[in-house]
């Protein structure tokens, strides 16, 4: 009888250890997966931020180039360039 109780207690303890081990592995897996998702999200946000800054910089350069071209055209007109035959009131 005592041996039977001892065997049952040992088997029960073994089962509890297996369950605890499985739960710990599952918890570690969830934690690792959560960190992976967090890193990927942060990386995607940083990539989107960099792309936005690149687009803004490109737009700024295009605007500055257009303004520079307009300034050259105005200076050319003031200096009597190709549009010197236009009446000064219409320049």
Secondary structure, DSSP 8 states (H G I E B T S, - for coil): -HHHHHHHHHHHHHHHHHHHHHHHHHHHHHHHHHHHHHHHHHHHHHHHHHHHHHHHHHHHHHHHHHHHHHHHHHHHHHTT-TTTTS-GGG-
